Amino acid sequence: MNIHPLKMYSLENKITLKEIAKILNKTSVTIYRITEYKTTPSPKLAKKISDLTGISILELLYPNENFKINQKSNIEKQHRSITICNNNPNI
């Protein structure tokens, strides 16, 4: 299994997962479980991680996938659609 992108970020930037958890206001257990592929972050947490690290949201939500450009584009569109629907109380 590949190293999770968040764990790779941690190693490359010499920041601990515990420090990342503190910055994100999450428990270190939550961040550890994400980096060990035991859970996937929620879209909201994936956005926060992405903003902090520059890792794409898709890479955080689907860390084991290798998307072709067209597939990635379609998934991003679907994700935006889901996000828009979830944020609109009238839908």
PyMOL commands that set and color helices and strands:
alter all, ss='L'
color gray80, all
select helices_A, chain A and resi 5-12+17-24+28-35+43-53+57-61+69-87
alter helices_A, ss='H'
color red, helices_A
deselect
rebuild
show_as cartoon
